[in-house]
Amino acid sequence: MIVDDSRMIRSLSRQIIGGFGYQISEAENGEEALARIKAEGMPDLIMIDWNMPVMTGLQCVKALREIAGETWPKIVFCTTNSDATDIHKGIEAGASDWVLKPFDKPALQAKLEKIGAI
């Protein structure tokens, strides 16, 4: 699942991640992502923006704990934030890793390989 308020980032992420064989769903914010997950089930991988309207990525990841049960996905924050404090908050919330925007295929592929998503 790709969760980002930027259509361009969703499109780029879809192109890259789709190339690794994932079936992809998209959401424009954390609230929409939670609704899709409740309806469609927990995805294996979530690429999620940190800063979004309605519900931030961090709020969404924290809310996932309420519905995840024993199935916890691999989560990668996609963000322009390089602040170590934010990164630690994301990891503490349950993220597997993060990638800084703008990213390209080699950068994202390296992160996905690192967390065992490909």
MIFIGU-262005 format. One record per residue: residue number from 0; residue in one letter; x, y, z of N, C-alpha, C, O in turn. Coordinates in steps of 0.05 Angstrom, whole numbers. Layout:
BEGIN
[NUM a [X Y Z] [X Y Z] [X Y Z] [X Y Z]]
...
REM end
This chain:
BEGIN
[0 m [17 -23 0] [0 0 0] [18 25 0] [38 26 14]]
[1 i [10 44 -16] [25 70 -18] [6 91 -6] [-16 95 -16]]
[2 v [16 105 14] [0 126 27] [15 152 25] [35 156 39]]
[3 d [5 170 9] [18 196 5] [-2 215 -7] [-18 207 -24]]
[4 d [-1 240 1] [-20 260 -10] [-10 270 -37] [-25 284 -50]]
[5 s [14 263 -45] [24 271 -71] [19 250 -92] [29 227 -90]]
[6 r [3 256 -112] [-3 237 -134] [23 229 -148] [26 206 -156]]
[7 m [42 248 -151] [67 242 -164] [83 221 -149] [94 203 -161]]
[8 i [85 224 -123] [99 205 -106] [86 178 -107] [99 157 -109]]
[9 r [59 178 -106] [45 152 -108] [50 138 -134] [54 114 -135]]
[10 s [51 154 -156] [56 143 -183] [84 131 -184] [88 109 -194]]
[11 l [104 147 -175] [132 137 -175] [135 112 -158] [147 93 -167]]
[12 s [123 112 -134] [125 89 -116] [112 65 -129] [122 43 -127]]
[13 r [89 69 -141] [74 47 -154] [91 35 -176] [93 10 -178]]
[14 q [104 51 -192] [121 41 -214] [144 25 -203] [150 3 -213]]
[15 i [157 35 -182] [180 21 -171] [172 -5 -157] [182 -27 -163]]
[16 i [153 -3 -138] [145 -26 -122] [130 -47 -139] [133 -71 -134]]
[17 g [114 -38 -158] [101 -56 -176] [120 -73 -191] [114 -96 -197]]
[18 g [144 -62 -197] [164 -77 -211] [176 -100 -194] [189 -118 -205]]
[19 f [171 -100 -168] [180 -121 -151] [158 -142 -146] [161 -160 -129]]
[20 g [136 -140 -160] [115 -160 -159] [93 -154 -139] [75 -171 -135]]
[21 y [93 -132 -126] [72 -125 -107] [46 -117 -121] [48 -102 -141]]
[22 q [23 -125 -111] [-2 -114 -119] [-6 -89 -101] [-2 -91 -77]]
[23 i [-14 -67 -113] [-13 -42 -98] [-40 -29 -96] [-56 -28 -115]]
[24 s [-46 -19 -72] [-69 -2 -68] [-58 25 -58] [-35 26 -49]]
[25 e [-73 46 -61] [-64 73 -54] [-84 86 -36] [-108 80 -35]]
[26 a [-73 105 -20] [-90 123 -3] [-76 150 -3] [-52 152 -4]]
[27 e [-93 171 0] [-83 198 0] [-75 208 28] [-62 229 30]]
[28 n [-84 194 48] [-77 202 76] [-81 178 94] [-90 157 86]]
[29 g [-73 182 119] [-74 160 138] [-102 150 144] [-106 126 147]]
[30 e [-121 168 145] [-149 159 150] [-159 141 128] [-172 121 133]]
[31 e [-154 149 103] [-162 133 80] [-148 106 81] [-160 85 74]]
[32 a [-122 106 88] [-107 81 89] [-119 62 110] [-122 38 104]]
[33 l [-126 72 133] [-138 55 154] [-164 43 144] [-170 19 149]]
[34 a [-180 59 131] [-206 49 121] [-201 27 100] [-215 7 100]]
[35 r [-182 31 82] [-176 10 62] [-166 -15 75] [-173 -37 67]]
[36 i [-149 -12 95] [-138 -36 109] [-160 -51 123] [-161 -75 122]]
[37 k [-178 -37 136] [-201 -50 149] [-218 -65 129] [-228 -87 134]]
[38 a [-221 -54 105] [-238 -66 84] [-224 -88 69] [-236 -108 62]]
[39 e [-198 -84 63] [-183 -102 45] [-164 -121 59] [-154 -140 47]]
[40 g [-158 -115 84] [-138 -132 99] [-111 -118 100] [-106 -99 85]]
[41 m [-94 -128 118] [-68 -116 122] [-49 -123 99] [-46 -146 92]]
[42 p [-37 -102 87] [-18 -107 65] [9 -117 77] [14 -115 101]]
[43 d [25 -129 60] [52 -138 69] [71 -115 72] [89 -116 88]]
[44 l [67 -94 56] [85 -71 56] [69 -45 55] [49 -43 39]]
[45 i [77 -26 71] [64 1 70] [86 21 67] [104 23 83]]
[46 m [84 37 45] [101 60 41] [84 84 49] [63 89 37]]
[47 i [92 99 69] [75 120 80] [90 147 84] [112 147 94]]
[48 d [77 168 75] [88 195 78] [85 203 107] [67 194 122]]
[49 w [104 219 117] [104 229 144] [83 251 147] [67 251 165]]
[50 n [85 271 129] [68 295 131] [45 293 111] [49 295 86]]
[51 m [20 290 121] [-4 289 104] [-26 303 119] [-27 304 143]]
[52 p [-45 313 103] [-69 325 116] [-87 303 127] [-84 279 121]]
[53 v [-106 310 143] [-126 292 155] [-114 275 177] [-122 277 200]]
[54 m [-95 257 170] [-81 241 189] [-53 236 180] [-49 226 157]]
[55 t [-33 243 196] [-5 240 188] [3 211 187] [-12 193 196]]
[56 g [25 206 175] [36 179 173] [41 168 201] [35 144 206]]
[57 l [52 184 219] [58 174 246] [32 167 260] [31 146 273]]
[58 q [12 184 258] [-14 178 271] [-26 152 259] [-37 136 274]]
[59 c [-23 148 233] [-34 124 220] [-20 99 230] [-32 79 236]]
[60 v [7 100 231] [22 76 240] [15 70 269] [12 46 276]]
[61 k [12 90 286] [3 85 313] [-24 72 314] [-29 54 330]]
[62 a [-43 82 297] [-70 71 296] [-70 42 285] [-88 27 292]]
[63 l [-51 35 269] [-50 8 258] [-47 -13 280] [-57 -35 278]]
[64 r [-34 -5 302] [-31 -24 324] [-58 -34 335] [-60 -56 345]]
[65 e [-78 -17 332] [-105 -24 342] [-118 -46 325] [-134 -61 335]]
[66 i [-111 -47 300] [-124 -66 282] [-106 -88 271] [-115 -106 257]]
[67 a [-80 -86 277] [-61 -104 264] [-62 -133 275] [-57 -152 260]]
[68 g [-69 -136 300] [-68 -163 311] [-39 -174 309] [-20 -159 316]]
[69 e [-36 -198 301] [-9 -210 299] [4 -205 272] [28 -211 269]]
[70 t [-11 -194 254] [0 -188 227] [11 -160 226] [-5 -141 224]]
[71 w [37 -156 227] [49 -130 225] [64 -128 199] [82 -144 194]]
[72 p [57 -108 183] [70 -105 157] [98 -92 159] [105 -81 180]]
[73 k [112 -94 138] [137 -78 136] [128 -49 128] [111 -46 110]]
[74 i [138 -30 142] [130 -2 138] [154 15 133] [174 14 148]]
[75 v [153 31 111] [174 49 104] [163 77 103] [144 82 87]]
[76 f [173 95 120] [165 123 118] [180 136 95] [204 132 92]]
[77 c [165 151 79] [176 167 57] [173 196 66] [151 205 70]]
[78 t [195 209 70] [193 236 82] [215 255 73] [236 246 64]]
[79 t [209 280 77] [230 300 73] [244 306 100] [263 321 100]]
[80 n [233 295 121] [244 299 148] [269 282 152] [267 258 150]]
[81 s [291 295 157] [315 279 163] [323 282 192] [345 274 201]]
[82 d [305 294 208] [310 298 237] [310 271 251] [292 255 248]]
[83 a [332 266 265] [335 240 279] [312 235 299] [304 212 303]]
[84 t [302 256 311] [280 253 330] [255 241 316] [243 223 327]]
[85 d [248 252 293] [226 242 278] [230 213 269] [212 197 271]]
[86 i [254 207 260] [260 180 251] [257 161 274] [245 139 270]]
[87 h [267 168 298] [264 150 321] [234 147 328] [226 125 336]]
[88 k [218 168 326] [190 166 332] [176 147 313] [160 130 321]]
[89 g [184 148 287] [173 129 268] [180 101 273] [163 83 271]]
[90 i [205 96 280] [214 69 286] [200 58 311] [192 35 312]]
[91 e [198 75 331] [185 67 356] [155 61 351] [144 43 364]]
[92 a [143 75 332] [115 70 326] [111 43 311] [89 32 310]]
[93 g [132 33 298] [130 8 285] [141 7 256] [139 -13 243]]
[94 a [152 29 247] [164 30 220] [189 12 219] [204 10 238]]
[95 s [193 0 196] [217 -16 191] [240 1 183] [263 -5 190]]
[96 d [235 22 168] [257 40 158] [244 65 147] [220 69 148]]
[97 w [261 82 135] [251 106 122] [269 112 98] [291 103 96]]
[98 v [257 127 79] [272 136 56] [266 165 52] [243 174 55]]
[99 l [287 181 46] [283 209 43] [274 216 15] [283 205 -5]]
[100 k [255 235 14] [246 246 -12] [265 268 -20] [275 282 -3]]
[101 p [270 271 -45] [261 254 -67] [278 229 -68] [302 229 -62]]
[102 f [266 207 -76] [281 181 -77] [279 171 -106] [262 180 -122]]
[103 d [296 152 -112] [296 139 -138] [295 109 -134] [295 99 -111]]
[104 k [295 94 -155] [292 65 -153] [315 52 -137] [310 36 -120]]
[105 p [341 59 -143] [362 47 -127] [360 53 -97] [365 35 -81]]
[106 a [352 77 -89] [350 83 -61] [327 67 -48] [331 56 -26]]
[107 l [304 66 -61] [282 51 -50] [287 21 -50] [281 7 -31]]
[108 q [299 12 -71] [306 -17 -73] [325 -24 -50] [321 -46 -38]]
[109 a [345 -8 -44] [363 -14 -22] [349 -16 5] [354 -33 21]]
[110 k [330 3 9] [314 2 34] [297 -23 36] [296 -36 57]]
[111 l [284 -30 14] [267 -54 14] [283 -79 17] [274 -98 30]]
[112 e [307 -80 6] [324 -103 9] [333 -105 38] [334 -127 50]]
[113 k [340 -82 50] [349 -81 78] [329 -92 97] [336 -106 117]]
[114 i [303 -87 93] [282 -96 111] [270 -123 103] [251 -133 116]]
[115 g [281 -135 82] [271 -161 73] [244 -161 58] [230 -180 57]]
[116 a [238 -138 46] [213 -135 31] [216 -144 2] [196 -149 -11]]
[117 i [240 -147 -7] [246 -158 -34] [270 -175 -33] [279 -187 -53]]
REM end
